[in-house]
Amino acid sequence: MRKLYAGGWIVTCDDAGSEHASGWLLVEDGAIAEVGAGQEPEAEERLDLGGAVVTPGLVNTHHHLYQTLTRARAQDADLFAWLRELYPVWSGIDAEAEYVAARTGLAELALSGCTTVFDHHYVFPRGCTGLIEAEVQAARELGLRLVASRGSMDLGVSDGGLPPDELVEDVDSVLADTERLMSELHEPGPGARVQIAVAPCSPFSVTKRLMTESAALARRLGLMLHTHLAETAEEEAYCMELYGATPVEYLTDLGWLGEDVWCAHCVHLSGDDIADFAGSNTGVAHCPTSNLRLGAGVAPVSDYLEAGIRVGLGVDGTASNERGDLLYEVKQALLVARGRGGPRAMTARDALRLGTRGGAAVLGRDDIGSLEPGKRADLAVWRTDGLELGGAEDLVAGIVLSAPHRVDRLVVEGEDVVRGGTLVHADEAEIARDQRTQARRFAS
């Protein structure tokens, strides 16, 4: 069926930055058929947007869905102290809690205009099964695209790592489970709704062997690779002591850098590091709110973009952010860039592009991230008749600068996931009740 979205400000995020201030978008069979202005094409159904702004669906490149259960903990801690306090709490996770946490996190993201979510799950208590399957179930029920990672930790505190020994795993078991999940869940090609990525947690929680063999497995299976990197100054000192190298030097020595890799945070990259990332086409997931919350610093994203590095945005876990709102990260990315480099360091449209086209590029997806013929019909519709946009002539900039907003309509593969600011496939109040019930299990 052909469905026409008409009478809106269409922000395509294509290569030319095309916008149609009074435009339309035609969707057919889950894909975008045409975009334009003026004479409307024929369609079986016409939806009047009433002047709303339409953007590509936002793409979240780094998250930890299970952390919705443990918000507002370790409120004044840096990263390492925060982790040491929360690792023992997270050791109680099971599939039931994971499902509830994922539904909460994914619902939050959907209501913020996000259509595709990468989740970095690396906590696997011994004897616990079905965690990745639980979050995939939640994503399918809500209607979002999910890139789920089989993360891992095998360097416990007794061997010089940061996580408690009860949360580390055997390398061979990790690799076997990753391959199992890939064979059972991963969808290749355009329009994939569920994909699997390989994601050892971080240099301070994973051995060289697991890092190396994870990369070899990912490349044999054709999967993307991800890890945390250079989040804090303390991490660099830790890597120098443990490996005799900076975090980026360490990844380079392991053969990790490449177009199939993206790293979360990258707050502390040197000029040489930036050149290495750009030369190898390694991507970055920029998580401004989490980095500010933990006092980690602010990534020099304008420098990364100038060097040609792929950059997307991530909410990060809601235990280091407390809000799963990707549009808010678009605004935060704009603000922290200007805080570092002045008012011309980033425009509102630059920031929006990070949250859409940039995120798709980081995840290795060329089928989403922009509103162009042939791309999948993933789009967010933002009302413009609210108080916060009164007086804004440039409604696109207004949406970014006055964020956060609840999306009015969210469409994935041509189907509504949010309509009228309400989830289509789930009850928000029920999700919240279930989340609070599970969260009480993790109360200190």
Phi and psi in degrees as a GROMACS rama.xvg file:
@    title "Ramachandran Plot"
@    xaxis  label "Phi"
@    yaxis  label "Psi"
@TYPE xy
-95.7454  123.217  ARG-2
-121.014  130.354  LYS-3
-110.019  123.907  LEU-4
-97.5957  114.938  TYR-5
-128.823  154.827  ALA-6
77.3676  35.2552  GLY-7
-130.117  171.679  GLY-8
-93.2933  103.549  TRP-9
-91.7008  117.527  ILE-10
-104.96  102.883  VAL-11
-78.1679  -30.6011  THR-12
58.1306  30.5262  CYS-13
-78.2975  -178.386  ASP-14
-60.6515  -32.9503  ASP-15
-86.831  -4.79212  ALA-16
68.5217  32.9598  GLY-17
-65.0213  138.652  SER-18
-136.318  147.681  GLU-19
-125.681  101.74  HIS-20
-64.8463  -24.0933  ALA-21
-136.381  77.5237  SER-22
-125.35  -171.554  GLY-23
-145.211  162.873  TRP-24
-142.278  127.744  LEU-25
-106.403  128.14  LEU-26
-115.611  134.663  VAL-27
-143.185  127.636  GLU-28
53.3347  43.643  ASP-29
78.3317  3.66205  GLY-30
-126.709  162.147  ALA-31
-82.4592  123.079  ILE-32
-93.1482  -44.7033  ALA-33
-150.663  153.529  GLU-34
-138.32  137.922  VAL-35
179.817  -161.878  GLY-36
-142.484  166.187  ALA-37
83.7139  -136.268  GLY-38
-55.0924  124.767  GLN-39
-85.8344  141.959  GLU-40
-75.272  162.413  PRO-41
-72.7616  145.916  GLU-42
-155.324  152.113  ALA-43
-70.9414  -28.1724  GLU-44
-135.804  135.445  GLU-45
-122.625  124.604  ARG-46
-108.635  119.934  LEU-47
-82.2356  117.849  ASP-48
-80.2747  -14.1377  LEU-49
60.5363  34.718  GLY-50
84.4578  8.27746  GLY-51
-66.0261  156.155  ALA-52
-88.8129  133.619  VAL-53
-116.467  123.593  VAL-54
-121.211  163.83  THR-55
-58.7062  152.364  PRO-56
-59.4875  140.068  GLY-57
-71.9808  151.042  LEU-58
-121.618  118.312  VAL-59
-94.6628  118.115  ASN-60
-99.3894  2.82497  THR-61
-163.19  122.569  HIS-62
-155.036  162.662  HIS-63
-135.335  92.6024  HIS-64
-62.2688  -34.0793  LEU-65
-63.1481  -19.4701  TYR-66
-75.4804  -4.04615  GLN-67
-61.1651  -18.3433  THR-68
-81.3398  -11.434  LEU-69
-136.212  55.6401  THR-70
-79.5452  158.496  ARG-71
58.8804  32.7176  ALA-72
-99.0903  162.145  ARG-73
42.5113  55.6521  ALA-74
-65.6939  -25.8184  GLN-75
-117.346  24.8495  ASP-76
-98.4584  153.338  ALA-77
-82.4786  -179.721  ASP-78
-56.643  -51.2895  LEU-79
-65.3119  -42.5546  PHE-80
-65.7661  -38.3004  ALA-81
-61.2101  -46.1833  TRP-82
-64.5396  -43.895  LEU-83
-61.4967  -33.9436  ARG-84
-74.0948  -34.8175  GLU-85
-94.8531  -24.7445  LEU-86
-50.8504  -49.421  TYR-87
-62.1865  -32.6023  PRO-88
-67.6294  -44.9973  VAL-89
-67.5647  -18.5474  TRP-90
-64.9711  -10.5163  SER-91
-90.4993  5.69163  GLY-92
-67.7647  144.074  ILE-93
-141.984  178.773  ASP-94
-63.3173  -35.8853  ALA-95
-63.3293  -46.4383  GLU-96
-67.6271  -38.0074  ALA-97
-62.0405  -42.8876  GLU-98
-61.567  -46.7488  TYR-99
-64.9519  -43.4311  VAL-100
-63.1992  -41.9561  ALA-101
-65.5626  -41.52  ALA-102
-59.7806  -41.3964  ARG-103
-63.5346  -51.5192  THR-104
-63.3888  -41.4739  GLY-105
-69.4282  -36.7574  LEU-106
-64.0407  -44.2951  ALA-107
-56.5601  -47.3883  GLU-108
-64.6021  -42.4061  LEU-109
-59.0373  -43.7144  ALA-110
-70.1549  -13.0202  LEU-111
-97.8976  7.77017  SER-112
95.2628  13.3574  GLY-113
-93.9506  129.205  CYS-114
-108.048  -23.0899  THR-115
-130.083  131.954  THR-116
-128.42  127.66  VAL-117
-96.8809  127.189  PHE-118
-115.602  126.828  ASP-119
-100.574  93.9932  HIS-120
-103.207  122.165  HIS-121
-131.529  4.54248  TYR-122
-101.617  110.417  VAL-123
-128.691  87.5314  PHE-124
-58.3083  147.654  PRO-125
-61.5828  133.395  ARG-126
84.23  -3.13124  GLY-127
-94.3166  130.181  CYS-128
-126.712  166.949  THR-129
78.5147  14.1071  GLY-130
-69.7414  -48.0378  LEU-131
-66.8551  -39.7094  ILE-132
-60.164  -34.7421  GLU-133
-66.02  -42.4583  ALA-134
-75.4643  -30.6457  GLU-135
-63.799  -41.5522  VAL-136
-59.0717  -44.543  GLN-137
-61.8199  -42.467  ALA-138
-65.9627  -41.3457  ALA-139
-64.4524  -39.714  ARG-140
-65.0311  -39.9295  GLU-141
-79.8118  -24.1458  LEU-142
98.5576  14.7947  GLY-143
-94.9253  159.101  LEU-144
-81.5973  140.802  ARG-145
-134.08  129.863  LEU-146
-105.277  107.544  VAL-147
-100.575  136.474  ALA-148
-107.963  142.367  SER-149
-92.1819  83.9453  ARG-150
-72.4257  -178.521  GLY-151
-168.466  154.916  SER-152
-141.99  131.02  MET-153
-134.571  7.89797  ASP-154
-113.7  93.2475  LEU-155
-82.6106  173.402  GLY-156
-61.733  -32.0119  VAL-157
-69.7162  -16.8079  SER-158
-109.075  15.5361  ASP-159
96.9459  1.39973  GLY-160
-87.129  -177.67  GLY-161
-95.3765  -39.96  LEU-162
-71.8623  153.92  PRO-163
-63.9519  150.707  PRO-164
-60.1192  -29.1855  ASP-165
-70.1815  -9.88615  GLU-166
-106.079  2.90425  LEU-167
-91.5931  155.687  VAL-168
-124.057  166.055  GLU-169
-78.8669  136.616  ASP-170
-58.1611  -48.4229  VAL-171
-62.5739  -36.2165  ASP-172
-67.1419  -40.6066  SER-173
-60.2556  -48.5303  VAL-174
-65.0213  -41.0559  LEU-175
-65.1599  -40.6389  ALA-176
-69.1788  -35.446  ASP-177
-61.5603  -45.3679  THR-178
-65.9751  -36.4188  GLU-179
-62.115  -47.3698  ARG-180
-63.051  -38.4702  LEU-181
-61.221  -45.5476  MET-182
-68.4336  -29.7005  SER-183
-90.6636  -29.2812  GLU-184
-122.626  -26.9764  LEU-185
-72.0645  131.591  HIS-186
-111.376  118.642  GLU-187
-84.9668  165.267  PRO-188
84.1459  173.726  GLY-189
-59.5837  143.388  PRO-190
81.3439  5.56873  GLY-191
-56.0258  132.02  ALA-192
-93.1864  -31.6563  ARG-193
-132.037  127.593  VAL-194
-132.647  160.138  GLN-195
-115.878  137.394  ILE-196
-121.287  159.369  ALA-197
-102.688  125.97  VAL-198
-149.013  74.7946  ALA-199
-53.7027  144.774  PRO-200
-64.3389  -57.8302  CYS-201
-169.964  162.73  SER-202
-60.8579  -23.9791  PRO-203
-95.6573  9.94828  PHE-204
-136.97  5.87286  SER-205
-138.054  138.17  VAL-206
-77.418  163.627  THR-207
-59.0222  -39.4517  LYS-208
-61.297  -45.667  ARG-209
-66.6694  -39.3697  LEU-210
-61.0554  -47.9104  MET-211
-65.9386  -46.3862  THR-212
-73.3391  -28.1304  GLU-213
-64.9549  -42.5555  SER-214
-64.0278  -42.3472  ALA-215
-63.329  -41.6405  ALA-216
-63.3029  -47.3984  LEU-217
-58.6224  -42.2415  ALA-218
-73.4881  -30.2165  ARG-219
-69.1532  -36.7351  ARG-220
-90.6905  -8.38922  LEU-221
75.1323  34.6496  GLY-222
-105.874  157.672  LEU-223
-77.3859  154.924  MET-224
-117.507  141.392  LEU-225
-148.401  148.516  HIS-226
-160.06  165.368  THR-227
-76.9614  147.095  HIS-228
-157.811  137.205  LEU-229
51.8365  43.2457  ALA-230
-77.5067  -37.5648  GLU-231
-133.231  161.534  THR-232
-64.7187  -33.7787  ALA-233
-62.6547  -32.5827  GLU-234
-62.8538  -38.818  GLU-235
-64.7784  -43.0466  GLU-236
-62.2336  -39.1632  ALA-237
-62.8429  -46.4853  TYR-238
-66.1206  -37.0739  CYS-239
-63.529  -40.2719  MET-240
-70.591  -41.3483  GLU-241
-82.0115  -39.5713  LEU-242
-120.129  -8.20736  TYR-243
69.1083  28.0069  GLY-244
-151.953  156.761  ALA-245
-72.7043  165.265  THR-246
-55.348  -43.6462  PRO-247
-71.1429  -38.8397  VAL-248
-60.0798  -40.2422  GLU-249
-61.7845  -47.7473  TYR-250
-63.5087  -38.4086  LEU-251
-62.3254  -44.2228  THR-252
-61.3957  -31.551  ASP-253
-85.5677  -1.25396  LEU-254
74.4325  27.0616  GLY-255
-84.8744  -32.9546  TRP-256
-66.3004  140.743  LEU-257
166.628  174.063  GLY-258
-69.4969  -14.1927  GLU-259
-95.2063  12.7506  ASP-260
-122.701  139.521  VAL-261
-139.874  148.513  TRP-262
-121.726  141.533  CYS-263
-83.8612  139.66  ALA-264
85.7381  -78.5503  HIS-265
50.962  46.1924  CYS-266
-71.2666  -36.3221  VAL-267
-116.57  74.3656  HIS-268
-107.01  134.343  LEU-269
-79.4084  174.87  SER-270
-59.6274  -39.8963  GLY-271
-66.2974  -38.9351  ASP-272
-61.0645  -43.5609  ASP-273
-60.7387  -42.4112  ILE-274
-63.8438  -38.4642  ALA-275
-65.6253  -41.9587  ASP-276
-64.4202  -44.8843  PHE-277
-65.7573  -43.121  ALA-278
-66.5681  -29.2182  GLY-279
-97.9308  -3.44143  SER-280
60.9694  36.1063  ASN-281
-80.7755  136.69  THR-282
-93.2728  166.941  GLY-283
-131.287  133.354  VAL-284
-100.13  108.892  ALA-285
-88.4443  123.328  HIS-286
-124.177  74.9466  CYS-287
-63.1068  -42.9311  PRO-288
-66.0491  -45.319  THR-289
-60.5931  -43.8008  SER-290
-62.6294  -38.0511  ASN-291
-69.7321  -41.5982  LEU-292
-60.8624  -39.4213  ARG-293
-92.1126  4.89054  LEU-294
65.2478  28.7764  GLY-295
-79.7335  -22.627  ALA-296
118.524  -170.731  GLY-297
-128.969  122.28  VAL-298
-65.4908  137.654  ALA-299
-79.6112  68.7299  PRO-300
-63.5368  -34.8385  VAL-301
-59.7391  -37.472  SER-302
-65.2528  -39.0932  ASP-303
-64.87  -43.7407  TYR-304
-66.2164  -39.457  LEU-305
-63.2881  -32.8097  GLU-306
-79.4151  -10.0819  ALA-307
92.5329  17.0235  GLY-308
-77.3302  138.98  ILE-309
-69.3681  126.119  ARG-310
-131.798  130.012  VAL-311
-124.546  179.093  GLY-312
-111.363  149.86  LEU-313
-136.165  139.914  GLY-314
-70.3593  -31.6827  VAL-315
66.8511  179.094  ASP-316
-66.4112  149.105  GLY-317
-80.8231  10.7874  THR-318
-93.2443  -10.0576  ALA-319
-122.121  10.2663  SER-320
-133.6  -41.7561  ASN-321
75.5734  -6.32584  GLU-322
-140.166  123.565  ARG-323
-93.0095  67.4195  GLY-324
-126.339  106.961  ASP-325
-76.9882  -30.9109  LEU-326
-62.7029  -35.1653  LEU-327
-63.7283  -35.0399  TYR-328
-67.0813  -32.0134  GLU-329
-58.9819  -47.8492  VAL-330
-63.8217  -44.3773  LYS-331
-61.4405  -39.5743  GLN-332
-60.3428  -41.2266  ALA-333
-61.9754  -46.8564  LEU-334
-67.3772  -43.9729  LEU-335
-70.5548  -32.3238  VAL-336
-62.9072  -41.482  ALA-337
-72.3452  -32.0872  ARG-338
-62.167  -34.2242  GLY-339
-81.841  -42.3175  ARG-340
-120.282  5.08833  GLY-341
94.3418  173.734  GLY-342
-67.5491  -15.3254  PRO-343
-99.4999  5.96162  ARG-344
-67.2773  -30.7525  ALA-345
-156.769  139.446  MET-346
-95.3972  167.674  THR-347
-61.144  -37.6893  ALA-348
-72.5961  -33.752  ARG-349
-58.7754  -45.3952  ASP-350
-65.3601  -41.9365  ALA-351
-62.456  -37.1731  LEU-352
-64.7122  -37.2234  ARG-353
-57.6344  -40.0089  LEU-354
-80.4633  -5.03351  GLY-355
-124.387  -85.8534  THR-356
-61.1257  -40.0339  ARG-357
-62.9461  -44.9916  GLY-358
-63.0225  -40.5871  GLY-359
-61.6855  -42.4776  ALA-360
-63.9908  -40.723  ALA-361
-61.6232  -38.7426  VAL-362
-83.1815  2.87624  LEU-363
72.5596  27.6685  GLY-364
-109.293  122.202  ARG-365
-107.239  10.2766  ASP-366
-101.763  -5.91969  ASP-367
-135.037  177.01  ILE-368
98.9185  -14.5049  GLY-369
-147.052  160.37  SER-370
-102.717  86.4498  LEU-371
-136.137  150.708  GLU-372
-54.1385  132.725  PRO-373
96.2582  -21.9803  GLY-374
-75.9653  158.914  LYS-375
-67.2401  148.439  ARG-376
-83.8662  73.337  ALA-377
-109.587  112.105  ASP-378
-147.569  154.786  LEU-379
-120.217  134.052  ALA-380
-112.854  121.904  VAL-381
-113.557  120.296  TRP-382
-65.3226  148.385  ARG-383
-123.04  12.7308  THR-384
-103.116  15.0039  ASP-385
-85.7473  170.188  GLY-386
-59.8457  -37.8778  LEU-387
-69.9783  -15.2103  GLU-388
-108.497  3.03784  LEU-389
-61.3638  125.433  GLY-390
93.667  -5.06339  GLY-391
-90.885  112.376  ALA-392
-76.1523  -39.7609  GLU-393
-89.3424  93.8553  ASP-394
-71.0376  -26.5504  LEU-395
-67.2446  -50.1016  VAL-396
-62.2537  -36.9546  ALA-397
-61.6978  -41.1236  GLY-398
-58.799  -44.6893  ILE-399
-70.3856  -49.1919  VAL-400
-68.8473  -26.9583  LEU-401
-102.246  10.1244  SER-402
-60.2198  155.367  ALA-403
-86.5703  158.95  PRO-404
-136.603  150.495  HIS-405
-84.8874  128.107  ARG-406
-64.9661  143.845  VAL-407
-81.7301  -43.2118  ASP-408
-142.112  135.671  ARG-409
-126.079  129.863  LEU-410
-122.6  129.227  VAL-411
-124.957  123.088  VAL-412
55.8845  33.8173  GLU-413
83.2298  -0.706784  GLY-414
-113.057  139.684  GLU-415
-67.6925  129.791  ASP-416
-105.484  -35.3935  VAL-417
-127.268  136.797  VAL-418
-140.684  127.265  ARG-419
62.3997  31.2793  GLY-420
74.3201  13.4418  GLY-421
-126.593  140.316  THR-422
-60.4388  137.041  LEU-423
-82.785  -38.6716  VAL-424
-105.757  8.63777  HIS-425
-157.208  160.428  ALA-426
-99.0588  118.186  ASP-427
-60.2632  -40.4661  GLU-428
-65.0434  -38.9051  ALA-429
-65.1523  -42.4406  GLU-430
-59.3364  -44.1652  ILE-431
-64.1938  -40.6212  ALA-432
-63.579  -46.012  ARG-433
-63.6556  -38.2416  ASP-434
-64.2404  -42.256  GLN-435
-66.3199  -35.5905  ARG-436
-63.1817  -46.7436  THR-437
-68.5277  -38.4907  GLN-438
-61.5435  -30.3917  ALA-439
-63.3096  -25.9708  ARG-440
-65.6406  -24.1593  ARG-441
-104.881  8.00984  PHE-442
-67.1569  142.859  ALA-443
